[in-house]
Amino acid sequence: MPRPDIRLIAVDMDGTLLLPDGRLPDALWPLLERLHARGIAFAPASGRQLATLQGMFAEVDAELDFIAENGAHVVRGDLEVSSDTMDPEFVAALVDRLRALNARGMRLGVVLCGKRSAHIDDTDPVFVSEVEKYYRELRIVDDLHDVDDQILKIAIYDFAGGEQNVAPQLSDLRATHQVIVSGLHWVDVMNQGVDKGVALRRLQEALGVTPAQTAAFGDYLNDLQMLEAADHSYAMADAHPDVAAVARFRAPSNAEAGVVTVIEELIS
């Protein structure tokens, strides 16, 4: 069977590329050098902010592509491919709505994900610890209404679990915005037409790459559209059932460094 002509590889981070302890696999670094030598673009794709992703790959000499904020911010090297910022009035109204849900007994932490920084006004240690995992540039403010930044995404941390709790409360927003369950506790709200799949297609266009030349790896609901944009789509072994149903192939789990294993097979 001929080797596929892979020119672009997009990879989710948590539950996909990262090991269970949050580290990148040691075998990834020499693999990235080989990909660069062969002219194959590598794009980490995550709900994390751009600064966090860039910091995680700071030791890589090769130019990388980044799909950050679940697709709201796409960068190739130092060039911004696309960004989708939210209407300030909508942001303010959603902040008030989430505060009302908190007043009714839900326990939600809110992150305004801006181009310059992420912003929170909740200092609960558990919440801050979770936010710091994903947002390297983080500012704690007195009031989210006072934030002066271009907001790409509103990330909501539901202490009880996002898919069953806060996501249904925001279902009416799907008529005008993206409401994506991005993790066990996280729900992201973004502009309509913003997701990892749209971001990957924009990157494909910028690179002159087709879906047939693209591989993508994911494990959770925010990866669905990205997998649909790649002919070589892989769900991790322990992926969400909806993700496994969409992907064409399966990869070993992140605990087994499955992404690295499959990429080695694709290019060998």
C-alpha positions as CSV (number, residue, x, y, z in Angstrom):
1,M,0.0,0.0,0.0
2,P,1.5,3.4,-1.0
3,R,2.5,5.8,1.7
4,P,0.0,8.7,2.0
5,D,1.2,12.1,0.9
6,I,0.8,13.8,4.3
7,R,1.7,17.5,4.2
8,L,-0.1,18.7,7.4
9,I,-0.7,17.1,10.8
10,A,-3.1,18.7,13.3
11,V,-3.0,17.3,16.9
12,D,-5.2,18.0,19.9
13,M,-3.3,18.3,23.1
14,D,-5.0,17.1,26.3
15,G,-6.0,13.4,26.1
16,T,-4.3,13.1,22.7
17,L,-0.7,14.2,22.4
18,L,0.1,14.9,26.0
19,L,0.8,12.1,28.3
20,P,-1.5,11.6,31.3
21,D,0.9,13.6,33.5
22,G,0.7,16.5,31.1
23,R,4.2,16.1,29.6
24,L,4.9,15.9,25.9
25,P,6.4,12.5,24.9
26,D,10.2,12.5,24.6
27,A,10.0,10.8,21.2
28,L,8.1,13.8,19.9
29,W,11.1,16.1,19.6
30,P,13.2,14.1,17.1
31,L,10.0,13.3,15.2
32,L,9.3,17.1,14.8
33,E,12.8,17.5,13.3
34,R,12.0,14.7,10.8
35,L,8.7,16.3,9.9
36,H,10.3,19.6,9.3
37,A,13.0,18.1,7.1
38,R,10.3,16.5,5.0
39,G,8.3,19.7,4.7
40,I,5.4,18.4,6.7
41,A,3.6,21.0,8.8
42,F,2.7,20.2,12.4
43,A,-0.1,22.1,14.2
44,P,-0.9,21.7,17.8
45,A,-4.7,22.3,18.1
46,S,-6.1,23.1,21.5
47,G,-8.4,25.2,23.6
48,R,-5.3,26.6,25.2
49,Q,-4.2,30.1,24.4
50,L,-1.5,30.8,21.8
51,A,1.1,31.9,24.4
52,T,0.7,28.6,26.3
53,L,1.1,26.5,23.2
54,Q,4.1,28.5,22.0
55,G,5.7,28.1,25.5
56,M,5.2,24.3,25.4
57,F,7.0,24.1,22.1
58,A,9.6,26.8,22.7
59,E,12.6,24.4,22.3
60,V,11.5,23.5,18.7
61,D,13.7,25.3,16.2
62,A,11.3,24.6,13.3
63,E,8.4,26.9,12.5
64,L,5.2,25.4,13.8
65,D,1.5,26.2,13.1
66,F,-0.9,26.7,16.0
67,I,-4.6,26.4,16.3
68,A,-5.4,28.0,19.6
69,E,-8.5,28.8,21.6
70,N,-10.4,25.9,20.0
71,G,-9.9,27.5,16.6
72,A,-10.5,31.2,17.3
73,H,-6.8,32.0,16.8
74,V,-4.7,30.5,14.0
75,V,-1.0,31.4,13.6
76,R,1.7,30.2,11.3
77,G,5.1,31.1,12.7
78,D,4.8,34.9,13.3
79,L,1.9,35.3,10.9
80,E,-1.7,35.4,12.0
81,V,-3.7,33.3,9.7
82,S,-7.1,34.2,11.3
83,S,-8.7,35.4,14.5
84,D,-12.4,35.7,15.5
85,T,-13.1,38.3,18.2
86,M,-16.4,38.5,20.0
87,D,-18.8,41.4,20.3
88,P,-18.2,43.2,23.6
89,E,-21.9,43.6,24.3
90,F,-22.5,39.9,24.0
91,V,-19.5,39.2,26.2
92,A,-20.8,41.5,28.9
93,A,-24.3,39.9,28.7
94,L,-23.0,36.4,29.0
95,V,-20.8,37.3,32.0
96,D,-24.0,38.6,33.7
97,R,-25.9,35.5,32.7
98,L,-23.2,33.2,34.2
99,R,-23.2,35.2,37.4
100,A,-26.9,34.7,37.6
101,L,-26.5,30.9,37.3
102,N,-23.9,31.0,40.1
103,A,-26.4,32.9,42.2
104,R,-28.9,30.1,41.6
105,G,-26.6,27.5,43.0
106,M,-24.3,26.5,40.1
107,R,-20.6,26.7,40.6
108,L,-19.0,28.2,37.5
109,G,-15.7,29.9,36.9
110,V,-15.4,32.2,33.9
111,V,-12.4,33.0,31.8
112,L,-12.4,35.8,29.2
113,C,-9.8,34.6,26.7
114,G,-8.3,37.7,25.0
115,K,-5.6,38.1,22.4
116,R,-3.3,39.6,25.0
117,S,-4.2,37.6,28.0
118,A,-6.8,35.5,29.7
119,H,-8.8,37.3,32.4
120,I,-10.5,36.0,35.6
121,D,-12.1,37.6,38.6
122,D,-12.6,34.4,40.6
123,T,-9.7,33.5,43.0
124,D,-10.9,30.1,44.1
125,P,-7.7,28.1,44.3
126,V,-9.1,25.0,42.5
127,F,-10.3,27.2,39.7
128,V,-7.1,29.2,39.4
129,S,-5.1,26.0,39.4
130,E,-7.1,24.7,36.5
131,V,-6.9,27.9,34.5
132,E,-3.2,28.1,34.9
133,K,-2.8,24.8,33.1
134,Y,-4.1,26.3,29.9
135,Y,-3.4,30.0,30.1
136,R,0.2,31.1,30.5
137,E,-0.7,34.8,30.1
138,L,-3.3,35.2,32.9
139,R,-4.5,38.3,34.7
140,I,-6.7,38.4,37.8
141,V,-9.0,41.4,37.7
142,D,-11.5,42.9,40.1
143,D,-14.4,42.7,37.6
144,L,-14.6,41.0,34.2
145,H,-16.7,43.9,32.9
146,D,-13.6,46.1,33.2
147,V,-11.4,43.9,30.9
148,D,-9.9,45.8,27.9
149,D,-9.0,43.2,25.4
150,Q,-10.2,41.6,22.2
151,I,-12.0,38.5,23.4
152,L,-11.7,35.3,21.3
153,K,-13.5,32.9,23.6
154,I,-15.4,32.7,26.8
155,A,-14.3,29.5,28.7
156,I,-16.6,28.3,31.5
157,Y,-15.3,25.9,34.2
158,D,-18.2,23.9,35.6
159,F,-17.1,22.4,38.9
160,A,-19.8,19.7,38.6
161,G,-19.1,18.8,34.9
162,G,-19.8,20.9,31.8
163,E,-21.6,18.5,29.4
164,Q,-24.5,17.7,31.8
165,N,-24.8,21.0,33.7
166,V,-23.9,24.4,32.2
167,A,-23.9,23.3,28.5
168,P,-27.7,22.6,28.5
169,Q,-28.3,26.0,30.2
170,L,-26.7,27.7,27.3
171,S,-28.3,25.7,24.5
172,D,-30.2,28.7,23.2
173,L,-26.9,30.4,22.3
174,R,-26.3,27.8,19.6
175,A,-28.5,29.8,17.3
176,T,-25.9,32.6,17.2
177,H,-22.7,31.2,18.7
178,Q,-20.7,28.0,19.1
179,V,-21.2,26.3,22.4
180,I,-18.6,23.5,22.6
181,V,-17.9,21.0,25.4
182,S,-14.1,21.0,25.4
183,G,-13.4,18.9,28.4
184,L,-15.0,17.2,31.4
185,H,-15.4,20.5,33.2
186,W,-15.0,23.0,30.4
187,V,-17.5,24.6,28.0
188,D,-16.4,27.2,25.5
189,V,-18.5,29.9,23.8
190,M,-17.2,31.4,20.6
191,N,-18.5,33.1,17.5
192,Q,-20.6,31.1,15.1
193,G,-18.5,29.4,12.5
194,V,-15.5,29.1,14.9
195,D,-14.1,25.6,15.7
196,K,-11.0,23.5,15.2
197,G,-12.4,22.3,11.8
198,V,-12.8,25.8,10.4
199,A,-9.4,26.7,11.7
200,L,-7.8,23.6,10.1
201,R,-9.4,24.4,6.7
202,R,-8.1,28.0,6.9
203,L,-4.6,26.5,7.6
204,Q,-5.0,24.1,4.7
205,E,-5.8,27.0,2.5
206,A,-2.8,29.0,3.7
207,L,-0.5,26.1,3.1
208,G,-2.1,24.9,-0.1
209,V,-2.8,21.5,1.4
210,T,-5.9,19.3,0.8
211,P,-7.9,17.2,3.2
212,A,-6.4,14.1,1.5
213,Q,-2.9,15.4,2.6
214,T,-4.0,16.1,6.2
215,A,-3.9,13.9,9.3
216,A,-5.7,14.9,12.5
217,F,-5.8,13.4,16.0
218,G,-8.4,14.0,18.7
219,D,-10.2,12.5,21.7
220,Y,-13.0,14.9,22.7
221,L,-16.1,16.7,21.4
222,N,-14.2,19.9,20.5
223,D,-12.2,17.8,18.0
224,L,-15.1,16.5,15.9
225,Q,-15.0,19.2,13.2
226,M,-11.2,19.0,13.0
227,L,-11.4,15.3,12.3
228,E,-14.0,15.9,9.6
229,A,-11.6,18.2,7.9
230,A,-8.9,15.6,7.5
231,D,-9.1,12.4,5.4
232,H,-6.7,10.7,7.8
233,S,-8.6,11.2,11.0
234,Y,-7.7,9.4,14.2
235,A,-9.6,9.0,17.4
236,M,-7.6,8.0,20.4
237,A,-8.2,4.6,22.0
238,D,-10.2,6.1,24.9
239,A,-11.9,8.9,22.9
240,H,-15.4,10.1,23.5
241,P,-17.9,7.7,21.7
242,D,-19.0,10.5,19.4
243,V,-15.4,11.2,18.3
244,A,-14.7,7.5,17.7
245,A,-17.8,7.4,15.5
246,V,-16.6,10.3,13.3
247,A,-12.9,9.3,12.9
248,R,-11.8,6.9,10.2
249,F,-9.1,5.3,12.2
250,R,-8.1,4.6,15.8
251,A,-4.8,5.5,17.5
252,P,-3.3,4.0,20.7
253,S,-4.1,6.0,23.8
254,N,-2.1,9.1,24.9
255,A,-0.6,7.0,27.7
256,E,1.1,4.9,25.0
257,A,2.2,8.0,23.0
258,G,-0.2,6.9,20.3
259,V,0.1,10.0,18.2
260,V,3.8,9.6,17.9
261,T,3.4,5.9,17.0
262,V,0.9,6.6,14.2
263,I,2.8,9.5,12.7
264,E,5.9,7.3,12.6
265,E,3.9,4.7,10.7
266,L,2.5,7.4,8.3
267,I,5.9,8.7,7.3
268,S,8.0,5.6,7.5
